[in-house]
Amino acid sequence: MTTQVSAYISNETKMIFENFSAKTGQKKGFILEQALLHYINANQELPADIIIPPSITISKKVFDEVIMADKEPTQALKDLLDEDRD
């Protein structure tokens, strides 16, 4: 038995969804059901602080101080990135 579900999504998400469906050859209903099951299972099985949201909203202050800051990377960050090169 199947049930129809209706939801509003952004135009950008719709384009990404339709392109993914066309590229992979998977039916939209299959993609939606798998994504919904994956989302629900992850939220039931994992601690909330482990789930990474698809987008993050930050304040202008954080944007200016962190994102736009013209700072040299710390030694800890340099060491971390160097580990990836080994």
N, C-alpha and C positions, 0 to 999 in steps of 0.2 A: 504494500500500500504506500502511496506517496501523497504528499500534501504540498500545496502551493504556498509559497511565502512571498510577501511583498515588502520591499524596503527602499528607502531613498538613499542614494549614494551620490558622491560628487561626480561631476563630469570627468574629472581627471581619473578617478578610480574606475569609472565605467570604461574609459579608453584603455587603461592598463589591463583591465579584466578582459575586454574584448580582444585586444591584441594578444594576450597570453593564450586565450582560448583558440584563436586562429593559428597561432604559431605552434602550439603543442598538439592541436587536433583534438583536444579534450572538450567534451560538452560542458556548457556553462553550468548546468545543474550539478554535474559531477564535481567540478571545481568548487562550487559554493558549498556543497555538502561536505567535502573533504576539509575545506578551510574552516567551516563552522565546527566540525568535530575536533579538528586540531586545536582550535582556539578554546573550546570548552574543556577538552581534556587537559590542556596545559594549565588552564586556570584552576582546575580541580586538583591536579597532581603536584603543581609546583608552588613554592612560596611566592607571595605577591611581589616581593622585591627582586625576584629572579626574572620576571616577565618584563621584557623591554617593549615599550609602546612604539608604534610605527612613527610617531612624531612626538616631539617634546616642545613645550612652550616655555620660553624663558622671558624674564623681564628685560626691559631696555637697559637697566643698570648692569645686569649680568652680561648681556650682549656686548655692551661697551667695555666692561672691565675684563671679560674673559675672552670672548670671541675676537673682538677687534684689537685687543691689546697687542702691542708690538714688543713682545718679550722673547728673550732667548729661552730655549728649552732648558729645563733643569737637568742636572747631571743624572738624576734618577731616570728621567725620560730618555735621555741619550743612551744610558745603559740598557734600558728595556728595549729600545729599538735596535741596539747593537746585538742583543741576544737573538733577535729574529733573523739576523744575517748569517748566523753560524750554521 
